[in-house]
């Protein structure tokens, strides 16, 4: 019964908005904010009652204010060099998208690669995020076969 209700809501959401457009707009906004290390802009992309799971083995963060607090700490890095998202898989109000970023933490370069699972509210804000990631020491370029760049893809860089 719950799956029928969920499917019905997903179908209703799909008819009301263009899910792919909403997801791509959200990813672009998130990418720009990440590059600028703008925690407030990132938190504004979530509903007031959003659930944010920053890692499978960490407790979830609940509320936009808690997301802001978490993001302020997560963005306490020297510099973000590049943020790259792949092409999202969108199904109704849900999406999954890979990402790859390079940045300078306190004293060393690191590469963060992962995938986020997203669920959106009707207003286009994210109401639930599950992040699965791995952190590697060093500035590692994305593999050549990792979502080739296309015109208009959400790749942004702070490179000179």
C-alpha positions in Angstrom: 0.0 0.0 0.0 2.8 2.4 0.9 4.5 1.8 -2.5 1.2 2.6 -4.2 0.9 5.9 -2.3 4.6 6.8 -3.0 4.2 6.0 -6.7 1.1 8.1 -6.9 2.8 11.1 -5.2 5.8 10.7 -7.5 3.6 10.6 -10.5 1.7 13.7 -9.3 4.9 15.6 -8.7 6.2 14.7 -12.2 3.0 16.1 -13.7 3.2 19.4 -11.8 6.8 20.3 -12.5 9.6 19.3 -14.8 11.7 17.2 -12.4 14.8 17.1 -14.6 14.8 20.9 -14.8 14.4 21.3 -11.1 17.2 18.8 -10.3 19.6 20.4 -12.8 18.9 23.9 -11.5 19.4 22.6 -7.9 22.7 21.0 -8.9 24.0 24.1 -10.6 23.1 26.2 -7.5 24.7 23.7 -5.1 27.9 23.6 -7.3 28.2 27.4 -7.4 27.7 27.7 -3.7 30.2 24.9 -2.9 32.9 26.6 -5.1 32.3 29.9 -3.2 32.2 28.0 0.1 28.8 29.7 0.7 27.1 27.6 3.4 24.1 29.9 3.6 23.4 29.5 -0.1 23.7 25.7 0.3 21.4 25.6 3.3 18.8 27.8 1.4 18.5 24.9 -1.2 16.8 22.7 1.5 13.3 22.8 3.1 13.1 24.0 6.7 12.5 20.4 7.9 15.0 18.7 5.5 16.9 15.6 6.5 20.6 15.6 5.6 22.6 12.4 5.8 26.2 13.5 5.3 27.6 9.9 5.5 26.1 6.4 6.0 27.8 6.0 9.4 27.0 9.5 10.8 23.7 10.6 12.4 21.3 12.5 10.1 21.0 16.3 10.4 17.5 17.6 10.7 16.4 21.1 9.7 17.8 23.8 7.5 19.6 25.4 10.5 21.4 22.1 11.3 22.3 21.8 7.7 23.8 25.3 7.8 25.8 24.4 10.9 27.1 21.2 9.3 28.0 22.9 6.1 29.9 25.7 7.8 32.2 23.0 9.2 32.4 20.9 6.1 33.4 24.0 4.0 36.1 25.0 6.4 38.8 24.2 3.8 41.5 26.3 2.3 40.2 26.3 -1.3 37.8 24.5 -3.4 39.5 23.9 -6.8 36.8 22.1 -8.8 33.3 20.7 -8.3 31.9 18.3 -11.0 28.6 16.6 -11.0 27.6 13.8 -13.4 24.3 13.5 -15.3 21.6 12.9 -12.7 19.2 10.0 -12.8 15.8 11.4 -12.1 12.6 9.5 -11.2 9.7 11.7 -10.1 10.7 13.7 -7.0 13.9 11.7 -6.5 17.3 11.9 -8.1 20.8 10.4 -7.8 23.9 12.1 -9.0 27.7 11.4 -8.8 30.1 14.2 -7.9 33.9 14.7 -7.9 35.7 17.6 -6.3 39.2 18.6 -5.5 40.1 21.0 -2.7 42.8 22.1 -0.3 42.0 21.1 3.2 44.1 22.7 6.0 47.5 21.8 4.6 47.0 19.2 1.8 45.1 18.7 -1.3 42.3 16.1 -1.3 39.8 14.6 -3.7 36.3 13.9 -2.7 34.1 11.6 -4.9 30.7 10.4 -4.1 27.0 10.1 -5.0 24.0 11.9 -3.5 20.5 10.6 -3.4 18.0 13.4 -3.3 14.3 13.8 -2.7 12.6 17.1 -3.6 9.6 19.0 -2.3 7.1 20.5 -4.7 8.7 23.9 -4.4 12.0 22.5 -5.8 13.9 22.5 -2.5 15.6 19.4 -1.3 13.8 17.7 1.5 16.1 14.7 1.9 19.7 14.1 1.0 21.8 10.9 1.5 25.5 11.3 0.7 27.9 8.4 0.0 31.5 9.5 -0.5 35.2 8.6 -0.2 38.0 11.0 0.5 41.5 10.5 -0.9 44.7 12.5 -0.2 46.0 14.3 -3.2 44.5 16.3 -6.1 43.2 13.5 -8.4 41.6 14.2 -11.7 38.4 12.5 -12.5 38.8 9.4 -14.7 38.5 10.1 -18.4 35.4 7.8 -18.7 33.7 9.6 -15.8 30.8 11.4 -17.3 32.5 13.2 -20.2 31.9 17.0 -20.2 29.1 18.3 -22.3 28.2 21.8 -23.1 26.1 23.1 -20.3 27.1 20.4 -17.8 27.4 21.4 -14.2 31.2 21.6 -14.0 32.6 24.7 -12.4 36.1 25.5 -11.4 38.1 28.0 -9.5 41.1 27.2 -11.6 42.9 30.3 -13.0 
